[in-house]
Structure formats: C-alpha cells, structure tokens
Amino acid sequence: MAATYVVTGKNPSGEPIVSVTISGIDQETQVVQDIDVVNAVRAFLAGTAGVNSVVAQRYEQVITVI
C-alpha cells in the first residue's frame, strides 16, 4: 500500500503556514524507511522561523474488491 504524508508547520496561533506533501518515495531497493524521510521534513520545518509546531499525517488509499 502506498501512503501519502502531509507535514504541516503551524504558527504560534495554531494556523497552518507551510505544508509539504510527500506522495511517493521511489527506491530501487529500500534504502531508507518512509518515516525517516517524514521525520527529516518535520525536523526541517521545526527549525524554520515562524513555525511553532509541526504535525505529520499519513493517508492511505484502501481498495476493496467485491
């Protein structure tokens, strides 16, 4: 299952001010875990001026065949 991650930086009022969507991490063979990439983006946004908090969300599409 492929997942999409949305990492959002929020200002001190809790309003979103920057959002990064990671819709695919392509690797020939697995070199890094998806969560490591997401955490790197979280850490980058957390160190950005004006960002008070960072939230990461994971979305998956599930298809059911009946």
Predicted model as a PDB file, atoms N, CA, C, CB and O in Angstrom, pLDDT in the B-factor column:
MODEL        1                                                                  
ATOM      1  N   MET A   1       0.832  -1.183   0.000  1.00 51.00           N  
ATOM      2  CA  MET A   1       0.000   0.000   0.000  1.00 51.00           C  
ATOM      3  C   MET A   1       0.875   1.244   0.000  1.00 51.00           C  
ATOM      4  CB  MET A   1      -0.945  -0.001   1.206  1.00 51.00           C  
ATOM      5  O   MET A   1       1.777   1.380   0.827  1.00 51.00           O  
ATOM      6  N   ALA A   2       0.608   2.127  -0.911  1.00 75.00           N  
ATOM      7  CA  ALA A   2       1.331   3.395  -0.956  1.00 75.00           C  
ATOM      8  C   ALA A   2       0.640   4.401  -0.046  1.00 75.00           C  
ATOM      9  CB  ALA A   2       1.417   3.936  -2.408  1.00 75.00           C  
ATOM     10  O   ALA A   2      -0.588   4.474   0.011  1.00 75.00           O  
ATOM     11  N   ALA A   3       1.438   5.157   0.648  1.00 87.00           N  
ATOM     12  CA  ALA A   3       0.885   6.163   1.554  1.00 87.00           C  
ATOM     13  C   ALA A   3       1.311   7.545   1.087  1.00 87.00           C  
ATOM     14  CB  ALA A   3       1.345   5.912   3.017  1.00 87.00           C  
ATOM     15  O   ALA A   3       2.336   7.715   0.426  1.00 87.00           O  
ATOM     16  N   THR A   4       0.499   8.521   1.448  1.00 93.00           N  
ATOM     17  CA  THR A   4       0.824   9.926   1.234  1.00 93.00           C  
ATOM     18  C   THR A   4       0.966  10.560   2.608  1.00 93.00           C  
ATOM     19  CB  THR A   4      -0.271  10.660   0.366  1.00 93.00           C  
ATOM     20  O   THR A   4       0.155  10.326   3.504  1.00 93.00           O  
ATOM     21  N   TYR A   5       2.008  11.364   2.758  1.00 95.00           N  
ATOM     22  CA  TYR A   5       2.244  12.043   4.022  1.00 95.00           C  
ATOM     23  C   TYR A   5       2.096  13.540   3.813  1.00 95.00           C  
ATOM     24  CB  TYR A   5       3.645  11.700   4.588  1.00 95.00           C  
ATOM     25  O   TYR A   5       2.532  14.081   2.797  1.00 95.00           O  
ATOM     26  N   VAL A   6       1.473  14.208   4.787  1.00 97.00           N  
ATOM     27  CA  VAL A   6       1.356  15.666   4.763  1.00 97.00           C  
ATOM     28  C   VAL A   6       1.969  16.176   6.059  1.00 97.00           C  
ATOM     29  CB  VAL A   6      -0.149  16.139   4.605  1.00 97.00           C  
ATOM     30  O   VAL A   6       1.510  15.843   7.151  1.00 97.00           O  
ATOM     31  N   VAL A   7       3.015  16.990   5.921  1.00 97.00           N  
ATOM     32  CA  VAL A   7       3.702  17.567   7.076  1.00 97.00           C  
ATOM     33  C   VAL A   7       3.391  19.061   7.082  1.00 97.00           C  
ATOM     34  CB  VAL A   7       5.266  17.299   7.027  1.00 97.00           C  
ATOM     35  O   VAL A   7       3.681  19.768   6.116  1.00 97.00           O  
ATOM     36  N   THR A   8       2.802  19.532   8.170  1.00 98.00           N  
ATOM     37  CA  THR A   8       2.322  20.918   8.254  1.00 98.00           C  
ATOM     38  C   THR A   8       2.992  21.654   9.402  1.00 98.00           C  
ATOM     39  CB  THR A   8       0.795  20.953   8.427  1.00 98.00           C  
ATOM     40  O   THR A   8       3.012  21.177  10.536  1.00 98.00           O  
ATOM     41  N   GLY A   9       3.539  22.820   9.092  1.00 97.00           N  
ATOM     42  CA  GLY A   9       4.088  23.693  10.120  1.00 97.00           C  
ATOM     43  C   GLY A   9       3.046  24.738  10.491  1.00 97.00           C  
ATOM     44  O   GLY A   9       2.401  25.334   9.628  1.00 97.00           O  
ATOM     45  N   LYS A  10       2.897  24.943  11.796  1.00 97.00           N  
ATOM     46  CA  LYS A  10       1.884  25.888  12.276  1.00 97.00           C  
ATOM     47  C   LYS A  10       2.537  27.023  13.053  1.00 97.00           C  
ATOM     48  CB  LYS A  10       0.845  25.169  13.158  1.00 97.00           C  
ATOM     49  O   LYS A  10       3.583  26.851  13.679  1.00 97.00           O  
ATOM     50  N   ASN A  11       1.892  28.192  12.999  1.00 97.00           N  
ATOM     51  CA  ASN A  11       2.386  29.358  13.738  1.00 97.00           C  
ATOM     52  C   ASN A  11       1.950  29.263  15.203  1.00 97.00           C  
ATOM     53  CB  ASN A  11       1.867  30.682  13.097  1.00 97.00           C  
ATOM     54  O   ASN A  11       1.221  28.339  15.564  1.00 97.00           O  
ATOM     55  N   PRO A  12       2.381  30.197  16.046  1.00 95.00           N  
ATOM     56  CA  PRO A  12       2.002  30.139  17.470  1.00 95.00           C  
ATOM     57  C   PRO A  12       0.489  30.135  17.711  1.00 95.00           C  
ATOM     58  CB  PRO A  12       2.608  31.311  18.198  1.00 95.00           C  
ATOM     59  O   PRO A  12       0.037  29.669  18.758  1.00 95.00           O  
ATOM     60  N   SER A  13      -0.296  30.644  16.762  1.00 96.00           N  
ATOM     61  CA  SER A  13      -1.760  30.638  16.907  1.00 96.00           C  
ATOM     62  C   SER A  13      -2.371  29.303  16.490  1.00 96.00           C  
ATOM     63  CB  SER A  13      -2.374  31.763  16.079  1.00 96.00           C  
ATOM     64  O   SER A  13      -3.579  29.106  16.628  1.00 96.00           O  
ATOM     65  N   GLY A  14      -1.546  28.381  15.981  1.00 95.00           N  
ATOM     66  CA  GLY A  14      -2.047  27.086  15.549  1.00 95.00           C  
ATOM     67  C   GLY A  14      -2.523  27.047  14.112  1.00 95.00           C  
ATOM     68  O   GLY A  14      -3.069  26.040  13.661  1.00 95.00           O  
ATOM     69  N   GLU A  15      -2.319  28.143  13.387  1.00 96.00           N  
ATOM     70  CA  GLU A  15      -2.747  28.188  11.985  1.00 96.00           C  
ATOM     71  C   GLU A  15      -1.650  27.623  11.085  1.00 96.00           C  
ATOM     72  CB  GLU A  15      -3.096  29.640  11.562  1.00 96.00           C  
ATOM     73  O   GLU A  15      -0.472  27.916  11.293  1.00 96.00           O  
ATOM     74  N   PRO A  16      -2.019  26.815  10.088  1.00 97.00           N  
ATOM     75  CA  PRO A  16      -1.013  26.282   9.164  1.00 97.00           C  
ATOM     76  C   PRO A  16      -0.372  27.405   8.345  1.00 97.00           C  
ATOM     77  CB  PRO A  16      -1.648  25.238   8.224  1.00 97.00           C  
ATOM     78  O   PRO A  16      -1.067  28.267   7.807  1.00 97.00           O  
ATOM     79  N   ILE A  17       0.963  27.384   8.258  1.00 97.00           N  
ATOM     80  CA  ILE A  17       1.650  28.395   7.457  1.00 97.00           C  
ATOM     81  C   ILE A  17       2.496  27.767   6.352  1.00 97.00           C  
ATOM     82  CB  ILE A  17       2.528  29.262   8.349  1.00 97.00           C  
ATOM     83  O   ILE A  17       2.869  28.448   5.397  1.00 97.00           O  
ATOM     84  N   VAL A  18       2.801  26.479   6.472  1.00 97.00           N  
ATOM     85  CA  VAL A  18       3.547  25.781   5.427  1.00 97.00           C  
ATOM     86  C   VAL A  18       3.154  24.312   5.463  1.00 97.00           C  
ATOM     87  CB  VAL A  18       5.093  25.955   5.612  1.00 97.00           C  
ATOM     88  O   VAL A  18       2.975  23.731   6.533  1.00 97.00           O  
ATOM     89  N   SER A  19       3.022  23.720   4.277  1.00 97.00           N  
ATOM     90  CA  SER A  19       2.627  22.320   4.189  1.00 97.00           C  
ATOM     91  C   SER A  19       3.445  21.637   3.094  1.00 97.00           C  
ATOM     92  CB  SER A  19       1.102  22.189   3.906  1.00 97.00           C  
ATOM     93  O   SER A  19       3.614  22.174   2.000  1.00 97.00           O  
ATOM     94  N   VAL A  20       3.947  20.447   3.409  1.00 97.00           N  
ATOM     95  CA  VAL A  20       4.718  19.657   2.452  1.00 97.00           C  
ATOM     96  C   VAL A  20       3.998  18.324   2.269  1.00 97.00           C  
ATOM     97  CB  VAL A  20       6.205  19.446   2.938  1.00 97.00           C  
ATOM     98  O   VAL A  20       3.703  17.632   3.244  1.00 97.00           O  
ATOM     99  N   THR A  21       3.716  17.968   1.013  1.00 96.00           N  
ATOM    100  CA  THR A  21       3.073  16.693   0.714  1.00 96.00           C  
ATOM    101  C   THR A  21       4.104  15.757   0.097  1.00 96.00           C  
ATOM    102  CB  THR A  21       1.856  16.886  -0.240  1.00 96.00           C  
ATOM    103  O   THR A  21       4.771  16.098  -0.879  1.00 96.00           O  
ATOM    104  N   ILE A  22       4.221  14.574   0.684  1.00 94.00           N  
ATOM    105  CA  ILE A  22       5.128  13.546   0.174  1.00 94.00           C  
ATOM    106  C   ILE A  22       4.245  12.428  -0.356  1.00 94.00           C  
ATOM    107  CB  ILE A  22       6.135  13.025   1.290  1.00 94.00           C  
ATOM    108  O   ILE A  22       3.671  11.658   0.412  1.00 94.00           O  
ATOM    109  N   SER A  23       4.144  12.348  -1.675  1.00 90.00           N  
ATOM    110  CA  SER A  23       3.223  11.375  -2.263  1.00 90.00           C  
ATOM    111  C   SER A  23       3.931  10.136  -2.789  1.00 90.00           C  
ATOM    112  CB  SER A  23       2.444  12.017  -3.377  1.00 90.00           C  
ATOM    113  O   SER A  23       3.276   9.173  -3.189  1.00 90.00           O  
ATOM    114  N   GLY A  24       5.244  10.148  -2.795  1.00 83.00           N  
ATOM    115  CA  GLY A  24       5.954   8.965  -3.241  1.00 83.00           C  
ATOM    116  C   GLY A  24       7.420   9.039  -2.906  1.00 83.00           C  
ATOM    117  O   GLY A  24       8.061  10.072  -3.101  1.00 83.00           O  
ATOM    118  N   ILE A  25       7.949   7.952  -2.405  1.00 83.00           N  
ATOM    119  CA  ILE A  25       9.375   7.831  -2.143  1.00 83.00           C  
ATOM    120  C   ILE A  25       9.819   6.621  -2.953  1.00 83.00           C  
ATOM    121  CB  ILE A  25       9.704   7.675  -0.582  1.00 83.00           C  
ATOM    122  O   ILE A  25       9.600   5.479  -2.551  1.00 83.00           O  
ATOM    123  N   ASP A  26      10.446   6.882  -4.098  1.00 83.00           N  
ATOM    124  CA  ASP A  26      10.829   5.808  -5.012  1.00 83.00           C  
ATOM    125  C   ASP A  26      12.240   5.332  -4.699  1.00 83.00           C  
ATOM    126  CB  ASP A  26      10.733   6.277  -6.478  1.00 83.00           C  
ATOM    127  O   ASP A  26      13.179   6.124  -4.620  1.00 83.00           O  
ATOM    128  N   GLN A  27      12.370   4.014  -4.521  1.00 84.00           N  
ATOM    129  CA  GLN A  27      13.662   3.409  -4.237  1.00 84.00           C  
ATOM    130  C   GLN A  27      13.781   2.111  -5.034  1.00 84.00           C  
ATOM    131  CB  GLN A  27      13.836   3.147  -2.710  1.00 84.00           C  
ATOM    132  O   GLN A  27      12.829   1.334  -5.109  1.00 84.00           O  
ATOM    133  N   GLU A  28      14.946   1.880  -5.626  1.00 87.00           N  
ATOM    134  CA  GLU A  28      15.193   0.629  -6.341  1.00 87.00           C  
ATOM    135  C   GLU A  28      15.057  -0.532  -5.351  1.00 87.00           C  
ATOM    136  CB  GLU A  28      16.611   0.633  -7.016  1.00 87.00           C  
ATOM    137  O   GLU A  28      14.298  -1.474  -5.579  1.00 87.00           O  
ATOM    138  N   THR A  29      15.795  -0.446  -4.272  1.00 87.00           N  
ATOM    139  CA  THR A  29      15.635  -1.324  -3.116  1.00 87.00           C  
ATOM    140  C   THR A  29      15.504  -0.392  -1.925  1.00 87.00           C  
ATOM    141  CB  THR A  29      16.851  -2.350  -2.949  1.00 87.00           C  
ATOM    142  O   THR A  29      15.934   0.760  -1.993  1.00 87.00           O  
ATOM    143  N   GLN A  30      14.927  -0.861  -0.851  1.00 86.00           N  
ATOM    144  CA  GLN A  30      14.685   0.035   0.279  1.00 86.00           C  
ATOM    145  C   GLN A  30      16.001   0.481   0.898  1.00 86.00           C  
ATOM    146  CB  GLN A  30      13.806  -0.651   1.335  1.00 86.00           C  
ATOM    147  O   GLN A  30      16.773  -0.326   1.416  1.00 86.00           O  
ATOM    148  N   VAL A  31      16.237   1.793   0.830  1.00 90.00           N  
ATOM    149  CA  VAL A  31      17.442   2.400   1.388  1.00 90.00           C  
ATOM    150  C   VAL A  31      17.101   3.086   2.709  1.00 90.00           C  
ATOM    151  CB  VAL A  31      18.067   3.413   0.387  1.00 90.00           C  
ATOM    152  O   VAL A  31      17.845   2.985   3.685  1.00 90.00           O  
ATOM    153  N   VAL A  32      15.978   3.776   2.724  1.00 89.00           N  
ATOM    154  CA  VAL A  32      15.523   4.465   3.931  1.00 89.00           C  
ATOM    155  C   VAL A  32      14.051   4.129   4.174  1.00 89.00           C  
ATOM    156  CB  VAL A  32      15.728   6.009   3.807  1.00 89.00           C  
ATOM    157  O   VAL A  32      13.301   3.859   3.236  1.00 89.00           O  
ATOM    158  N   GLN A  33      13.663   4.149   5.415  1.00 90.00           N  
ATOM    159  CA  GLN A  33      12.261   3.967   5.782  1.00 90.00           C  
ATOM    160  C   GLN A  33      11.502   5.254   5.466  1.00 90.00           C  
ATOM    161  CB  GLN A  33      12.117   3.588   7.294  1.00 90.00           C  
ATOM    162  O   GLN A  33      12.056   6.347   5.582  1.00 90.00           O  
ATOM    163  N   ASP A  34      10.243   5.125   5.069  1.00 89.00           N  
ATOM    164  CA  ASP A  34       9.419   6.311   4.798  1.00 89.00           C  
ATOM    165  C   ASP A  34       9.397   7.255   5.994  1.00 89.00           C  
ATOM    166  CB  ASP A  34       7.988   5.897   4.436  1.00 89.00           C  
ATOM    167  O   ASP A  34       9.489   8.471   5.831  1.00 89.00           O  
ATOM    168  N   ILE A  35       9.274   6.693   7.196  1.00 91.00           N  
ATOM    169  CA  ILE A  35       9.154   7.529   8.395  1.00 91.00           C  
ATOM    170  C   ILE A  35      10.415   8.365   8.617  1.00 91.00           C  
ATOM    171  CB  ILE A  35       8.879   6.656   9.628  1.00 91.00           C  
ATOM    172  O   ILE A  35      10.335   9.455   9.184  1.00 91.00           O  
ATOM    173  N   ASP A  36      11.581   7.871   8.178  1.00 94.00           N  
ATOM    174  CA  ASP A  36      12.812   8.644   8.315  1.00 94.00           C  
ATOM    175  C   ASP A  36      12.782   9.889   7.431  1.00 94.00           C  
ATOM    176  CB  ASP A  36      14.026   7.779   7.964  1.00 94.00           C  
ATOM    177  O   ASP A  36      13.268  10.948   7.829  1.00 94.00           O  
ATOM    178  N   VAL A  37      12.214   9.762   6.238  1.00 94.00           N  
ATOM    179  CA  VAL A  37      12.079  10.906   5.339  1.00 94.00           C  
ATOM    180  C   VAL A  37      11.089  11.914   5.933  1.00 94.00           C  
ATOM    181  CB  VAL A  37      11.614  10.447   3.928  1.00 94.00           C  
ATOM    182  O   VAL A  37      11.347  13.117   5.941  1.00 94.00           O  
ATOM    183  N   VAL A  38       9.964  11.413   6.424  1.00 95.00           N  
ATOM    184  CA  VAL A  38       8.951  12.280   7.038  1.00 95.00           C  
ATOM    185  C   VAL A  38       9.548  13.008   8.247  1.00 95.00           C  
ATOM    186  CB  VAL A  38       7.702  11.451   7.464  1.00 95.00           C  
ATOM    187  O   VAL A  38       9.327  14.206   8.420  1.00 95.00           O  
ATOM    188  N   ASN A  39      10.296  12.292   9.076  1.00 96.00           N  
ATOM    189  CA  ASN A  39      10.902  12.922  10.258  1.00 96.00           C  
ATOM    190  C   ASN A  39      11.941  13.974   9.874  1.00 96.00           C  
ATOM    191  CB  ASN A  39      11.549  11.861  11.147  1.00 96.00           C  
ATOM    192  O   ASN A  39      12.097  14.967  10.583  1.00 96.00           O  
ATOM    193  N   ALA A  40      12.649  13.774   8.772  1.00 97.00           N  
ATOM    194  CA  ALA A  40      13.610  14.771   8.310  1.00 97.00           C  
ATOM    195  C   ALA A  40      12.894  16.057   7.898  1.00 97.00           C  
ATOM    196  CB  ALA A  40      14.435  14.218   7.134  1.00 97.00           C  
ATOM    197  O   ALA A  40      13.363  17.155   8.197  1.00 97.00           O  
ATOM    198  N   VAL A  41      11.764  15.919   7.215  1.00 97.00           N  
ATOM    199  CA  VAL A  41      10.974  17.097   6.829  1.00 97.00           C  
ATOM    200  C   VAL A  41      10.409  17.775   8.072  1.00 97.00           C  
ATOM    201  CB  VAL A  41       9.826  16.701   5.862  1.00 97.00           C  
ATOM    202  O   VAL A  41      10.408  19.002   8.164  1.00 97.00           O  
ATOM    203  N   ARG A  42       9.928  16.982   9.028  1.00 97.00           N  
ATOM    204  CA  ARG A  42       9.415  17.544  10.289  1.00 97.00           C  
ATOM    205  C   ARG A  42      10.493  18.354  10.995  1.00 97.00           C  
ATOM    206  CB  ARG A  42       8.906  16.424  11.219  1.00 97.00           C  
ATOM    207  O   ARG A  42      10.242  19.470  11.451  1.00 97.00           O  
ATOM    208  N   ALA A  43      11.691  17.788  11.084  1.00 97.00           N  
ATOM    209  CA  ALA A  43      12.795  18.472  11.771  1.00 97.00           C  
ATOM    210  C   ALA A  43      13.159  19.766  11.048  1.00 97.00           C  
ATOM    211  CB  ALA A  43      14.031  17.551  11.864  1.00 97.00           C  
ATOM    212  O   ALA A  43      13.428  20.784  11.687  1.00 97.00           O  
ATOM    213  N   PHE A  44      13.166  19.724   9.714  1.00 97.00           N  
ATOM    214  CA  PHE A  44      13.474  20.931   8.944  1.00 97.00           C  
ATOM    215  C   PHE A  44      12.445  22.026   9.219  1.00 97.00           C  
ATOM    216  CB  PHE A  44      13.521  20.612   7.438  1.00 97.00           C  
ATOM    217  O   PHE A  44      12.810  23.170   9.490  1.00 97.00           O  
ATOM    218  N   LEU A  45      11.163  21.676   9.149  1.00 97.00           N  
ATOM    219  CA  LEU A  45      10.114  22.673   9.382  1.00 97.00           C  
ATOM    220  C   LEU A  45      10.149  23.190  10.813  1.00 97.00           C  
ATOM    221  CB  LEU A  45       8.738  22.080   9.077  1.00 97.00           C  
ATOM    222  O   LEU A  45       9.902  24.373  11.050  1.00 97.00           O  
ATOM    223  N   ALA A  46      10.452  22.319  11.768  1.00 96.00           N  
ATOM    224  CA  ALA A  46      10.503  22.735  13.174  1.00 96.00           C  
ATOM    225  C   ALA A  46      11.579  23.784  13.406  1.00 96.00           C  
ATOM    226  CB  ALA A  46      10.754  21.530  14.078  1.00 96.00           C  
ATOM    227  O   ALA A  46      11.451  24.608  14.311  1.00 96.00           O  
ATOM    228  N   GLY A  47      12.634  23.768  12.603  1.00 96.00           N  
ATOM    229  CA  GLY A  47      13.708  24.742  12.740  1.00 96.00           C  
ATOM    230  C   GLY A  47      13.517  26.000  11.906  1.00 96.00           C  
ATOM    231  O   GLY A  47      14.399  26.857  11.863  1.00 96.00           O  
ATOM    232  N   THR A  48      12.382  26.113  11.251  1.00 94.00           N  
ATOM    233  CA  THR A  48      12.108  27.247  10.385  1.00 94.00           C  
ATOM    234  C   THR A  48      11.502  28.400  11.189  1.00 94.00           C  
ATOM    235  CB  THR A  48      11.167  26.834   9.240  1.00 94.00           C  
ATOM    236  O   THR A  48      10.633  28.191  12.036  1.00 94.00           O  
ATOM    237  N   ALA A  49      11.969  29.607  10.913  1.00 94.00           N  
ATOM    238  CA  ALA A  49      11.458  30.789  11.623  1.00 94.00           C  
ATOM    239  C   ALA A  49       9.954  30.920  11.436  1.00 94.00           C  
ATOM    240  CB  ALA A  49      12.164  32.067  11.131  1.00 94.00           C  
ATOM    241  O   ALA A  49       9.446  30.782  10.323  1.00 94.00           O  
ATOM    242  N   GLY A  50       9.250  31.185  12.517  1.00 95.00           N  
ATOM    243  CA  GLY A  50       7.809  31.387  12.469  1.00 95.00           C  
ATOM    244  C   GLY A  50       7.002  30.126  12.697  1.00 95.00           C  
ATOM    245  O   GLY A  50       5.794  30.195  12.926  1.00 95.00           O  
ATOM    246  N   VAL A  51       7.659  28.966  12.637  1.00 97.00           N  
ATOM    247  CA  VAL A  51       6.944  27.700  12.860  1.00 97.00           C  
ATOM    248  C   VAL A  51       7.044  27.348  14.336  1.00 97.00           C  
ATOM    249  CB  VAL A  51       7.526  26.545  11.969  1.00 97.00           C  
ATOM    250  O   VAL A  51       8.138  27.229  14.886  1.00 97.00           O  
ATOM    251  N   ASN A  52       5.895  27.182  14.965  1.00 96.00           N  
ATOM    252  CA  ASN A  52       5.828  26.877  16.387  1.00 96.00           C  
ATOM    253  C   ASN A  52       5.615  25.390  16.647  1.00 96.00           C  
ATOM    254  CB  ASN A  52       4.719  27.673  17.033  1.00 96.00           C  
ATOM    255  O   ASN A  52       6.112  24.856  17.639  1.00 96.00           O  
ATOM    256  N   SER A  53       4.880  24.720  15.765  1.00 97.00           N  
ATOM    257  CA  SER A  53       4.638  23.285  15.922  1.00 97.00           C  
ATOM    258  C   SER A  53       4.524  22.644  14.548  1.00 97.00           C  
ATOM    259  CB  SER A  53       3.356  23.021  16.759  1.00 97.00           C  
ATOM    260  O   SER A  53       4.229  23.307  13.554  1.00 97.00           O  
ATOM    261  N   VAL A  54       4.766  21.334  14.515  1.00 98.00           N  
ATOM    262  CA  VAL A  54       4.725  20.592  13.259  1.00 98.00           C  
ATOM    263  C   VAL A  54       3.888  19.335  13.463  1.00 98.00           C  
ATOM    264  CB  VAL A  54       6.163  20.233  12.766  1.00 98.00           C  
ATOM    265  O   VAL A  54       4.042  18.626  14.457  1.00 98.00           O  
ATOM    266  N   VAL A  55       3.001  19.072  12.510  1.00 97.00           N  
ATOM    267  CA  VAL A  55       2.139  17.895  12.552  1.00 97.00           C  
ATOM    268  C   VAL A  55       2.364  17.094  11.272  1.00 97.00           C  
ATOM    269  CB  VAL A  55       0.631  18.297  12.711  1.00 97.00           C  
ATOM    270  O   VAL A  55       2.409  17.660  10.180  1.00 97.00           O  
ATOM    271  N   ALA A  56       2.504  15.783  11.410  1.00 96.00           N  
ATOM    272  CA  ALA A  56       2.622  14.913  10.238  1.00 96.00           C  
ATOM    273  C   ALA A  56       1.437  13.955  10.228  1.00 96.00           C  
ATOM    274  CB  ALA A  56       3.979  14.127  10.246  1.00 96.00           C  
ATOM    275  O   ALA A  56       1.102  13.357  11.250  1.00 96.00           O  
ATOM    276  N   GLN A  57       0.809  13.814   9.069  1.00 96.00           N  
ATOM    277  CA  GLN A  57      -0.329  12.909   8.912  1.00 96.00           C  
ATOM    278  C   GLN A  57      -0.042  11.941   7.771  1.00 96.00           C  
ATOM    279  CB  GLN A  57      -1.644  13.701   8.646  1.00 96.00           C  
ATOM    280  O   GLN A  57       0.595  12.296   6.779  1.00 96.00           O  
ATOM    281  N   ARG A  58      -0.522  10.723   7.930  1.00 94.00           N  
ATOM    282  CA  ARG A  58      -0.348   9.692   6.902  1.00 94.00           C  
ATOM    283  C   ARG A  58      -1.719   9.309   6.369  1.00 94.00           C  
ATOM    284  CB  ARG A  58       0.402   8.437   7.468  1.00 94.00           C  
ATOM    285  O   ARG A  58      -2.651   9.067   7.135  1.00 94.00           O  
ATOM    286  N   TYR A  59      -1.829   9.258   5.055  1.00 93.00           N  
ATOM    287  CA  TYR A  59      -3.066   8.870   4.407  1.00 93.00           C  
ATOM    288  C   TYR A  59      -2.792   7.658   3.514  1.00 93.00           C  
ATOM    289  CB  TYR A  59      -3.663  10.052   3.587  1.00 93.00           C  
ATOM    290  O   TYR A  59      -1.791   7.613   2.798  1.00 93.00           O  
ATOM    291  N   GLU A  60      -3.691   6.685   3.569  1.00 90.00           N  
ATOM    292  CA  GLU A  60      -3.581   5.513   2.729  1.00 90.00           C  
ATOM    293  C   GLU A  60      -4.880   5.310   1.981  1.00 90.00           C  
ATOM    294  CB  GLU A  60      -3.228   4.274   3.555  1.00 90.00           C  
ATOM    295  O   GLU A  60      -5.960   5.568   2.513  1.00 90.00           O  
ATOM    296  N   GLN A  61      -4.775   4.851   0.753  1.00 84.00           N  
ATOM    297  CA  GLN A  61      -5.964   4.522  -0.014  1.00 84.00           C  
ATOM    298  C   GLN A  61      -6.129   3.007   0.029  1.00 84.00           C  
ATOM    299  CB  GLN A  61      -5.863   5.050  -1.491  1.00 84.00           C  
ATOM    300  O   GLN A  61      -5.217   2.256  -0.319  1.00 84.00           O  
ATOM    301  N   VAL A  62      -7.280   2.585   0.452  1.00 83.00           N  
ATOM    302  CA  VAL A  62      -7.580   1.165   0.528  1.00 83.00           C  
ATOM    303  C   VAL A  62      -8.648   0.849  -0.515  1.00 83.00           C  
ATOM    304  CB  VAL A  62      -8.049   0.760   1.964  1.00 83.00           C  
ATOM    305  O   VAL A  62      -9.705   1.481  -0.538  1.00 83.00           O  
ATOM    306  N   ILE A  63      -8.377  -0.112  -1.362  1.00 84.00           N  
ATOM    307  CA  ILE A  63      -9.329  -0.518  -2.386  1.00 84.00           C  
ATOM    308  C   ILE A  63      -9.833  -1.913  -2.050  1.00 84.00           C  
ATOM    309  CB  ILE A  63      -8.685  -0.482  -3.802  1.00 84.00           C  
ATOM    310  O   ILE A  63      -9.051  -2.845  -1.863  1.00 84.00           O  
ATOM    311  N   THR A  64     -11.141  -2.037  -1.976  1.00 88.00           N  
ATOM    312  CA  THR A  64     -11.763  -3.319  -1.684  1.00 88.00           C  
ATOM    313  C   THR A  64     -12.490  -3.804  -2.918  1.00 88.00           C  
ATOM    314  CB  THR A  64     -12.729  -3.213  -0.484  1.00 88.00           C  
ATOM    315  O   THR A  64     -13.317  -3.084  -3.478  1.00 88.00           O  
ATOM    316  N   VAL A  65     -12.193  -5.010  -3.346  1.00 92.00           N  
ATOM    317  CA  VAL A  65     -12.851  -5.598  -4.498  1.00 92.00           C  
ATOM    318  C   VAL A  65     -13.909  -6.560  -3.988  1.00 92.00           C  
ATOM    319  CB  VAL A  65     -11.832  -6.318  -5.435  1.00 92.00           C  
ATOM    320  O   VAL A  65     -13.627  -7.462  -3.199  1.00 92.00           O  
ATOM    321  N   ILE A  66     -15.151  -6.346  -4.462  1.00 88.00           N  
ATOM    322  CA  ILE A  66     -16.257  -7.187  -4.019  1.00 88.00           C  
ATOM    323  C   ILE A  66     -16.674  -8.102  -5.151  1.00 88.00           C  
ATOM    324  CB  ILE A  66     -17.452  -6.333  -3.540  1.00 88.00           C  
ATOM    325  O   ILE A  66     -17.597  -8.901  -4.991  1.00 88.00           O  
TER     326      ILE A  66                                                      
ENDMDL                                                                          
END                                                                             
